[in-house]
Amino acid sequence: MEIKEKKYYPIREVSQITGVRESVIRFWEQNFDELKPLKNRVGQRKYTKSDIDIIFLIKKLLYEEEYKISGAQKKLKELLAGKDGEQMQLFPTDEKIRLSKLKEIKKEIEELIAILNT
């Protein structure tokens, strides 16, 4: 899958970029006030790069740092409280997209090598 640079991303692409299932992302929307993607007329979610950054941060808090939901909610609020009310940039999203693409290419190359070795 080729990841294109755009203003809004559908939930399917966000799931592929972040490695988080769509159902989990929807669950997080209900539990984290900071994750509120726009919705179009028919209710489809439209995520921005900022939303993707927040998903990566929630994922890190829950899966790597092993916070419970309530702890992650509090920590997320702390991390997003920037100076003078400005939101800080958490992750270079472009870099995350590049890494995702590189992992996909590596997997394909490994599969090709396995086929050639048989």
Stockholm file with secondary structure:
# STOCKHOLM 1.0

chainA/1-118         MEIKEKKYYPIREVSQITGVRESVIRFWEQNFDELKPLKNRVGQRKYTKSDIDIIFLIKKLLYEEEYKISGAQKKLKELLAGKDGEQMQLFPTDEKIRLSKLKEIKKEIEELIAILNT
#=GR chainA/1-118 SS CCCCCCSCBCHHHHHHHHTCCHHHHHHHHHHCTTCCCEECTTCCEEBCHHHHHHHHHHHIIIIISCCCHHHHHHHHHHHHCCGGGCCCCCSCHHHHHHHHHHHHHHHHHHHHHHHHHC
#=GC SS_cons         CCCCCCSCBCHHHHHHHHTCCHHHHHHHHHHCTTCCCEECTTCCEEBCHHHHHHHHHHHIIIIISCCCHHHHHHHHHHHHCCGGGCCCCCSCHHHHHHHHHHHHHHHHHHHHHHHHHC
//
